[in-house]
């Protein structure tokens, strides 16, 4: 029985690195993966999943209107798909998470989703909310705060490193815009 997995964390925990390593493991064994990433994330080029340590791979894009079940079924018409892997899965919609459950349940293809749990204000992303609710298995990838404690939150910062407390939930960025923090330091940065 195929499963839907959600690998979640804050920034800089190695989500994309883990996804790319998992894809490599499948490919090394003669299996084919279908990689997906958010269409508006063009930090490393359009249609690319890249990690901070230099790994990268081409990926199919998804937007708010993409029917992921249909995309997988269409891909199956032209090639084998042994596993679907989704980067930036926090940007999935409720319907898209449901479609991924169908990929696992009806097509019997494992689905591995990698994404943030919460945004810079401590709120769940829509995709993360439904992945936390519907995934068969939840796996936390860990990183640390500057104090050495486990980082579970993220703040958005301006060019001076000062916290930004308001703004759009969806804003792509890396270390230039986001800092992973433990809950204590998140509260200090967000509410002081």
Order of alpha helices (4+ residues) and beta strands (2+ residues): beta-alpha-beta-beta-beta-beta-alpha-beta-alpha-beta-alpha-beta-beta-beta-beta-beta-beta-alpha
